[in-house]
Amino acid sequence: MRQRFFLFLFLAGFTSSCMFGSYPSGYPSGGGQQYPPSGQQSPDDTYPNSGNQSGNYPNSGTQPGSGRSADPGVTVNSIRLTKDYTILNLTFVNTNQPQRDRNGQLMGQEFIEFDPAGQLVAANGARKFGFLKAEGIPLKSITPKLDRNGQRIQEGITTLPGDKVTFTLYFERLDKGLENFDLFECNDYDQIVCWNIYNLYVNNPADPIVYNPPTKPAQKPTPVPNLPKKKTNLPPAPSGESGGEMESPKTKPTPAPTPVITIVNVSGIVSDAKNKRPVTATIDYQLSASKQAIDSVQSFASTGAYRMSLQKGQVYTYIASARGYQSASGVLDLSKIAGGQKLTRDIALTPLAVGDKVTLKNIYFEMSKSDLLSASYAELDKLVSMMQDNPNMSIRLEGHTDIIGDHDKNLQLSRDRVIACQRYLVQKGIDIDRIQTVGYGDTRPILTKGTDEERKVNRRVEFVILAI
């Protein structure tokens, strides 16, 4: 594997048919020396419940639950949560054997940098958390520098066999309750070392949902009947003071406690994206850390209006679906919204028509393989909902790769990947006779020129509506 530096163009044939990315760097190359660990951490690293993979998950990439890297030279040292960040500390080791070519030049170099388009993906792909900053590794430039031949000039760190680089990556903080996630940073062989890491774990328990029922209004005290004053055997009071009798003290009414409002009212309009007319839709929603929908609401046919009452302090995901329309999904982040407030979220649905072609934007596979990753499930579930709402709908799944690499291998990879998507839909109850598949490999690119970053649109999975 470690000769990827020299086999890059050949191996690029295993390009991804659909992953995100963007790509180039920021700092001069280093090369050859031992790189120190990254700098000081954020001052809020002591946030409660953060933990360095607490419980049975030690701070080692070789331990269960610490992640599985697409590149064998990458180790996850620790994962920490703070108030604002999800922090990953990684180490890269150039494990190539030192060799020299005929001219005496040292072989086995590896070029490393991190693409700021990388993100953490959780909740089976329903939640994504963006990259914020890095320490100890250069970032890929948004606009790559090219030489006279149009080839990209490497600007990151060039490592020699045996070199080790330890660095730290900061991402947006995971929603509470999300403990399993993946890191996606690159497409297949878009760069020599890829930081895709699967099955990461961090201890991140969810806050309990406490339901506070409305407080009943305080009742007026029951009037006490006028009873004769009771005589007591107390001695006579001194001169000038009243005495000889005692009156029962008057009871003051207890003020009603202020009710604690924990509900946020979410409402909006579901409409046709083209003509803006109201649409009757079903909106299934769930907690971001949950695998099951907890409830659903419907929008009114006459107005398209819907309303949900959700618990404050939580993050929800939803799928809106309607007969004759593409399903739409989104996130309702109520973690910083006070109870009693109102949140407006309008939803526009795109109508379906025979012949329409739709790109599935968030489908993830193992590097250079057809194994479908769990981060793809949210996108495919939208397609499942669409086909369930339209029982006469049939589709053709189409797979595409980039134009780089071996044509036959690209063709086979694209076929295998759409079959993997078909298999998922069938497991969800969609009849296989409603799903055709075809792999086009590199024969139908969107772009034939440009950089790796620009040509990434060629790697995709699409579906075409055959009947509805």
C-alpha positions as CSV (number, residue, x, y, z in Angstrom):
1,M,0.0,0.0,0.0
2,R,2.7,2.4,0.9
3,Q,3.9,2.9,-2.6
4,R,0.8,5.0,-3.3
5,F,2.9,8.0,-3.9
6,F,4.2,6.5,-7.1
7,L,1.1,4.5,-8.0
8,F,-1.3,7.4,-7.5
9,L,-2.4,7.8,-11.1
10,F,-2.9,4.1,-11.5
11,L,-4.8,3.6,-8.3
12,A,-7.0,6.6,-9.0
13,G,-9.2,4.3,-11.0
14,F,-10.9,3.3,-7.8
15,T,-12.5,6.7,-7.6
16,S,-15.6,7.2,-5.5
17,S,-18.9,7.4,-7.4
18,C,-20.3,9.8,-4.7
19,M,-18.6,11.5,-1.8
20,F,-18.0,15.1,-0.9
21,G,-14.7,16.9,-0.7
22,S,-12.6,19.8,-1.7
23,Y,-8.8,19.9,-1.8
24,P,-5.4,21.8,-1.6
25,S,-3.1,23.2,1.2
26,G,-1.4,26.0,3.1
27,Y,2.1,25.6,4.4
28,P,5.5,24.8,3.0
29,S,6.5,21.2,3.0
30,G,8.6,19.9,5.9
31,G,10.1,16.6,5.1
32,G,12.4,14.2,7.0
33,Q,12.2,15.4,10.6
34,Q,10.2,14.2,13.6
35,Y,7.2,16.5,14.1
36,P,6.2,17.5,17.6
37,P,2.7,17.1,19.0
38,S,0.2,19.9,18.3
39,G,0.0,23.0,20.4
40,Q,-2.1,24.1,23.4
41,Q,-5.7,23.1,23.5
42,S,-8.7,25.2,23.8
43,P,-9.2,26.8,27.2
44,D,-12.6,25.2,27.6
45,D,-11.2,21.6,27.3
46,T,-12.3,20.9,30.9
47,Y,-16.0,21.1,30.0
48,P,-18.0,18.6,32.2
49,N,-18.9,15.3,30.6
50,S,-16.2,15.7,28.0
51,G,-14.0,12.7,28.9
52,N,-11.1,11.4,26.8
53,Q,-13.2,8.5,25.5
54,S,-14.2,7.7,29.0
55,G,-15.6,4.4,30.2
56,N,-14.1,1.4,28.4
57,Y,-12.7,3.4,25.5
58,P,-9.0,4.4,26.3
59,N,-7.2,7.1,24.4
60,S,-5.7,4.8,21.8
61,G,-6.6,4.3,18.2
62,T,-5.9,0.5,18.5
63,Q,-8.6,0.0,21.2
64,P,-12.2,-1.0,20.4
65,G,-14.4,1.9,19.5
66,S,-11.5,4.3,18.7
67,G,-12.2,4.1,14.9
68,R,-11.0,2.3,11.8
69,S,-8.9,4.4,9.4
70,A,-9.0,4.0,5.7
71,D,-5.2,4.5,5.8
72,P,-3.2,2.0,8.0
73,G,-0.7,4.7,8.9
74,V,-3.3,6.8,10.8
75,T,-4.0,6.3,14.5
76,V,-6.6,8.0,16.7
77,N,-5.0,8.9,20.0
78,S,-8.0,10.6,21.7
79,I,-11.4,12.1,21.2
80,R,-12.6,14.8,23.5
81,L,-15.7,16.9,23.9
82,T,-15.7,20.5,25.2
83,K,-18.4,23.1,25.3
84,D,-17.8,24.2,21.7
85,Y,-15.7,21.4,20.1
86,T,-15.3,17.8,19.1
87,I,-11.5,17.3,19.2
88,L,-9.6,14.5,17.6
89,N,-6.0,14.0,18.2
90,L,-4.4,11.8,15.4
91,T,-0.9,10.5,14.6
92,F,0.3,9.7,11.1
93,V,3.3,7.4,10.6
94,N,5.0,6.9,7.2
95,T,5.4,3.2,7.3
96,N,7.1,2.8,3.9
97,Q,10.4,1.0,3.8
98,P,13.3,3.3,2.9
99,Q,14.5,2.7,-0.6
100,R,16.4,4.6,-3.3
101,D,15.9,4.7,-7.0
102,R,18.6,4.4,-9.6
103,N,19.5,8.0,-9.2
104,G,20.0,7.7,-5.5
105,Q,16.8,9.6,-4.7
106,L,14.9,8.4,-1.5
107,M,11.6,6.7,-2.3
108,G,8.5,6.2,-0.1
109,Q,7.7,9.8,0.5
110,E,4.1,10.6,1.7
111,F,2.5,14.0,1.3
112,I,0.0,15.0,4.1
113,E,-2.4,17.9,4.6
114,F,-6.0,18.2,5.8
115,D,-9.0,19.3,3.7
116,P,-11.1,21.9,5.6
117,A,-14.2,20.5,3.7
118,G,-13.9,17.4,6.0
119,Q,-16.7,16.8,8.4
120,L,-18.0,14.5,11.1
121,V,-21.1,12.5,10.1
122,A,-23.4,11.0,12.7
123,A,-27.0,9.7,13.2
124,N,-26.7,7.5,10.0
125,G,-25.9,10.6,8.0
126,A,-28.7,12.8,9.3
127,R,-26.3,15.1,11.2
128,K,-23.1,16.7,10.0
129,F,-20.6,18.7,12.0
130,G,-18.2,21.0,10.2
131,F,-14.4,21.4,10.5
132,L,-13.3,24.5,12.5
133,K,-9.5,24.5,12.9
134,A,-6.4,22.4,13.0
135,E,-3.1,22.3,14.9
136,G,0.0,20.6,13.7
137,I,-1.0,19.9,10.1
138,P,-1.4,22.3,7.1
139,L,-4.7,22.8,5.5
140,K,-5.5,22.3,1.8
141,S,-5.9,25.5,-0.1
142,I,-9.3,26.3,-1.6
143,T,-7.6,27.3,-4.8
144,P,-4.7,25.0,-5.7
145,K,-1.5,26.2,-7.2
146,L,-0.6,24.7,-10.5
147,D,2.7,24.3,-12.4
148,R,3.3,24.9,-16.1
149,N,1.9,21.5,-17.0
150,G,-1.3,22.2,-15.0
151,Q,-0.3,19.8,-12.2
152,R,-1.0,20.8,-8.6
153,I,2.0,22.0,-6.6
154,Q,2.1,20.2,-3.3
155,E,2.2,22.7,-0.4
156,G,1.7,20.5,2.7
157,I,4.1,18.3,4.6
158,T,6.2,15.8,2.7
159,T,7.2,12.9,5.1
160,L,10.0,10.3,4.6
161,P,9.8,6.7,5.7
162,G,9.7,6.6,9.5
163,D,8.5,10.2,10.0
164,K,5.7,10.7,12.5
165,V,3.3,13.6,12.7
166,T,0.8,14.2,15.5
167,F,-1.9,16.8,15.1
168,T,-5.2,17.9,16.4
169,L,-8.5,18.6,14.6
170,Y,-11.4,20.7,15.9
171,F,-15.0,20.2,14.7
172,E,-18.4,21.5,15.8
173,R,-19.6,19.8,19.0
174,L,-21.6,16.6,18.6
175,D,-25.2,16.8,19.7
176,K,-25.6,15.2,23.1
177,G,-26.6,11.6,22.8
178,L,-24.5,11.1,19.6
179,E,-21.7,8.8,20.5
180,N,-20.9,7.0,17.3
181,F,-19.7,8.9,14.2
182,D,-17.4,8.9,11.2
183,L,-14.8,11.4,9.8
184,F,-15.0,11.9,6.0
185,E,-12.3,14.1,4.5
186,C,-11.5,12.9,1.0
187,N,-12.6,11.0,-2.1
188,D,-10.9,7.9,-3.3
189,Y,-7.3,8.8,-3.9
190,D,-7.8,12.5,-4.3
191,Q,-4.8,12.8,-2.2
192,I,-2.1,10.3,-1.1
193,V,-3.1,10.1,2.6
194,C,-6.8,10.1,3.3
195,W,-8.2,10.9,6.8
196,N,-11.4,9.0,6.4
197,I,-12.0,7.2,9.8
198,Y,-15.0,5.0,10.5
199,N,-16.8,3.8,13.7
200,L,-15.4,6.5,16.0
201,Y,-16.8,6.6,19.5
202,V,-16.9,9.1,22.4
203,N,-18.8,9.1,25.6
204,N,-21.5,11.7,25.1
205,P,-24.7,10.8,27.1
206,A,-27.9,12.6,26.3
207,D,-29.6,14.9,28.7
208,P,-32.8,13.3,30.2
209,I,-36.0,14.7,28.8
210,V,-38.0,15.9,31.8
211,Y,-41.7,16.6,31.2
212,N,-43.2,19.2,33.5
213,P,-47.0,19.1,33.3
214,P,-48.8,22.4,33.6
215,T,-49.3,23.6,37.1
216,K,-52.9,23.8,38.2
217,P,-54.1,27.2,39.3
218,A,-54.0,27.7,43.1
219,Q,-57.4,27.2,44.8
220,K,-58.8,29.8,47.1
221,P,-58.6,28.7,50.7
222,T,-61.9,27.2,52.2
223,P,-63.6,29.9,54.4
224,V,-63.6,29.0,58.0
225,P,-67.0,29.4,59.8
226,N,-67.3,32.0,62.6
227,L,-66.9,29.9,65.7
228,P,-66.9,31.2,69.3
229,K,-63.5,32.1,70.6
230,K,-62.1,29.4,72.8
231,K,-61.4,30.3,76.4
232,T,-57.9,29.5,77.7
233,N,-56.6,29.1,81.3
234,L,-53.8,31.6,80.8
235,P,-53.1,34.0,83.7
236,P,-54.5,37.5,83.3
237,A,-52.4,39.7,81.2
238,P,-50.4,42.6,82.8
239,S,-52.0,46.0,82.8
240,G,-52.3,47.5,79.4
241,E,-52.1,44.2,77.5
242,S,-54.9,42.1,76.2
243,G,-55.1,38.6,77.4
244,G,-57.2,35.8,78.8
245,E,-58.1,34.7,75.3
246,M,-56.2,33.5,72.1
247,E,-57.4,33.8,68.6
248,S,-56.4,31.3,65.9
249,P,-53.9,32.8,63.5
250,K,-55.1,33.6,60.1
251,T,-53.7,31.4,57.3
252,K,-52.2,33.2,54.3
253,P,-52.9,31.6,50.9
254,T,-49.8,29.9,49.3
255,P,-48.9,31.6,46.0
256,A,-49.0,29.4,43.0
257,P,-45.6,28.3,41.7
258,T,-44.5,29.7,38.4
259,P,-45.0,27.1,35.7
260,V,-41.8,25.8,34.0
261,I,-42.4,25.8,30.2
262,T,-40.3,23.2,28.4
263,I,-42.1,23.1,25.1
264,V,-41.1,24.9,21.9
265,N,-43.8,25.3,19.3
266,V,-42.6,24.7,15.7
267,S,-44.8,25.6,12.8
268,G,-44.6,26.5,9.2
269,I,-46.1,26.0,5.7
270,V,-45.4,23.0,3.4
271,S,-45.7,24.2,-0.2
272,D,-44.9,23.2,-3.8
273,A,-41.4,24.4,-4.7
274,K,-42.5,25.5,-8.2
275,N,-46.0,27.0,-7.9
276,K,-45.9,27.8,-4.1
277,R,-49.3,26.1,-3.6
278,P,-50.0,24.3,-0.2
279,V,-49.2,20.6,0.0
280,T,-50.6,18.0,2.3
281,A,-47.5,16.3,3.7
282,T,-46.5,13.9,6.5
283,I,-43.6,15.1,8.7
284,D,-41.8,12.4,10.7
285,Y,-39.5,13.6,13.3
286,Q,-37.1,12.1,15.9
287,L,-34.3,13.0,18.2
288,S,-31.0,13.3,16.4
289,A,-29.5,10.5,18.5
290,S,-32.5,8.2,17.9
291,K,-32.9,5.6,15.2
292,Q,-36.7,5.6,15.4
293,A,-39.2,8.3,14.5
294,I,-41.0,9.4,17.7
295,D,-44.0,11.0,16.1
296,S,-45.4,12.6,13.0
297,V,-47.7,15.5,12.0
298,Q,-49.6,16.4,8.8
299,S,-50.0,19.7,7.1
300,F,-53.5,21.0,6.3
301,A,-54.6,20.5,2.7
302,S,-56.1,24.0,2.4
303,T,-53.2,26.0,3.9
304,G,-50.2,23.6,4.1
305,A,-49.8,24.7,7.7
306,Y,-48.4,22.3,10.3
307,R,-47.5,22.5,13.9
308,M,-45.3,20.5,16.3
309,S,-44.7,20.8,20.1
310,L,-41.2,19.7,20.9
311,Q,-39.0,19.6,24.0
312,K,-36.6,22.5,24.4
313,G,-32.9,21.7,24.7
314,Q,-33.0,18.9,22.1
315,V,-32.0,18.5,18.5
316,Y,-34.5,16.8,16.1
317,T,-34.3,15.6,12.5
318,Y,-37.2,15.3,10.2
319,I,-38.4,14.0,6.8
320,A,-41.3,15.6,5.0
321,S,-42.9,13.4,2.4
322,A,-46.0,13.7,0.1
323,R,-47.4,11.8,-2.8
324,G,-46.0,13.1,-6.0
325,Y,-43.1,15.0,-4.4
326,Q,-39.4,14.4,-3.5
327,S,-39.0,13.9,0.2
328,A,-37.2,16.7,2.1
329,S,-35.2,16.5,5.3
330,G,-33.8,18.9,7.8
331,V,-32.7,19.7,11.4
332,L,-34.5,21.4,14.2
333,D,-31.9,22.6,16.7
334,L,-33.7,23.5,19.9
335,S,-30.6,23.2,22.2
336,K,-30.4,27.0,22.6
337,I,-34.1,28.0,22.4
338,A,-36.0,28.8,25.5
339,G,-39.3,27.0,26.4
340,G,-42.4,28.9,25.3
341,Q,-40.7,30.4,22.2
342,K,-41.9,29.8,18.7
343,L,-39.8,28.6,15.7
344,T,-40.9,28.9,12.1
345,R,-39.7,26.4,9.5
346,D,-41.3,26.4,6.1
347,I,-40.7,23.4,3.8
348,A,-40.7,23.4,0.0
349,L,-41.2,20.1,-1.8
350,T,-40.1,19.5,-5.4
351,P,-42.7,17.7,-7.6
352,L,-41.8,14.5,-9.3
353,A,-42.1,13.8,-13.0
354,V,-41.2,10.9,-15.2
355,G,-37.7,11.4,-16.7
356,D,-36.5,13.5,-13.8
357,K,-32.9,12.7,-12.7
358,V,-31.9,13.3,-9.0
359,T,-28.4,13.1,-7.6
360,L,-28.1,11.4,-4.2
361,K,-25.7,13.8,-2.6
362,N,-24.7,12.1,0.7
363,I,-23.8,8.5,-0.2
364,Y,-20.6,7.1,1.3
365,F,-18.7,4.0,0.6
366,E,-15.6,2.3,1.9
367,M,-12.5,3.7,0.2
368,S,-12.3,2.1,-3.3
369,K,-15.0,-0.4,-2.4
370,S,-18.7,-0.9,-2.9
371,D,-19.4,-1.4,0.9
372,L,-22.2,1.1,1.8
373,L,-21.5,3.0,5.0
374,S,-24.1,3.8,7.6
375,A,-23.6,7.6,7.0
376,S,-25.5,6.9,3.7
377,Y,-28.7,5.7,5.4
378,A,-30.4,9.1,5.9
379,E,-30.2,10.0,2.2
380,L,-31.4,6.6,1.1
381,D,-34.2,6.7,3.7
382,K,-35.5,9.8,1.9
383,L,-35.7,7.7,-1.2
384,V,-37.5,4.9,0.7
385,S,-40.1,7.4,2.0
386,M,-40.6,8.7,-1.5
387,M,-41.2,5.3,-3.0
388,Q,-43.5,4.3,-0.2
389,D,-45.6,7.5,-0.7
390,N,-45.7,6.7,-4.5
391,P,-46.4,3.0,-4.7
392,N,-46.4,3.1,-8.6
393,M,-43.0,4.8,-8.7
394,S,-40.1,2.9,-10.3
395,I,-36.5,4.1,-10.7
396,R,-33.2,3.4,-12.3
397,L,-30.1,3.8,-10.1
398,E,-27.1,5.0,-12.1
399,G,-23.5,5.0,-10.9
400,H,-20.6,7.2,-12.2
401,T,-16.9,7.6,-11.5
402,D,-14.2,10.1,-12.5
403,I,-12.4,9.8,-15.8
404,I,-9.0,9.0,-14.1
405,G,-7.9,5.4,-13.8
406,D,-8.6,2.0,-15.4
407,H,-11.8,2.1,-17.5
408,D,-12.9,-1.5,-16.7
409,K,-12.3,-1.1,-13.0
410,N,-14.2,2.1,-12.9
411,L,-17.1,0.5,-14.7
412,Q,-17.3,-2.5,-12.3
413,L,-17.0,-0.3,-9.2
414,S,-19.9,1.9,-10.4
415,R,-22.0,-1.2,-11.0
416,D,-21.2,-2.7,-7.6
417,R,-22.0,0.6,-5.8
418,V,-25.5,1.0,-7.3
419,I,-26.3,-2.6,-6.5
420,A,-25.3,-1.9,-2.9
421,C,-27.8,1.0,-2.9
422,Q,-30.5,-1.2,-4.5
423,R,-29.9,-3.8,-1.8
424,Y,-30.5,-1.3,1.0
425,L,-33.8,-0.1,-0.6
426,V,-35.0,-3.8,-0.9
427,Q,-34.1,-4.4,2.8
428,K,-36.4,-1.5,3.6
429,G,-39.3,-3.1,1.9
430,I,-39.2,-1.7,-1.7
431,D,-39.9,-4.4,-4.3
432,I,-36.7,-5.1,-6.3
433,D,-38.7,-5.0,-9.5
434,R,-39.2,-1.3,-9.0
435,I,-35.4,-0.6,-9.0
436,Q,-33.2,-1.0,-12.0
437,T,-29.4,-0.5,-11.8
438,V,-26.7,0.5,-14.3
439,G,-23.1,1.5,-13.9
440,Y,-21.6,3.9,-16.4
441,G,-18.2,4.1,-14.9
442,D,-16.2,7.0,-16.5
443,T,-18.3,7.2,-19.7
444,R,-20.6,10.0,-18.7
445,P,-18.6,12.7,-16.8
446,I,-20.0,16.1,-16.0
447,L,-16.5,17.6,-16.4
448,T,-13.6,16.3,-18.5
449,K,-11.1,19.0,-17.5
450,G,-10.0,20.8,-14.4
451,T,-8.5,19.8,-11.0
452,D,-9.4,16.9,-8.8
453,E,-11.5,19.3,-6.8
454,E,-13.5,20.4,-9.8
455,R,-14.0,17.0,-11.2
456,K,-15.3,15.5,-8.0
457,V,-18.8,16.1,-9.4
458,N,-18.2,13.2,-11.7
459,R,-18.3,10.7,-8.8
460,R,-22.0,10.3,-8.1
461,V,-25.0,8.0,-7.7
462,E,-28.2,9.3,-9.4
463,F,-31.7,7.9,-9.9
464,V,-34.0,8.4,-12.8
465,I,-37.8,8.2,-12.4
466,L,-39.2,5.7,-14.9
467,A,-42.8,5.6,-13.8
468,I,-44.9,7.3,-11.1
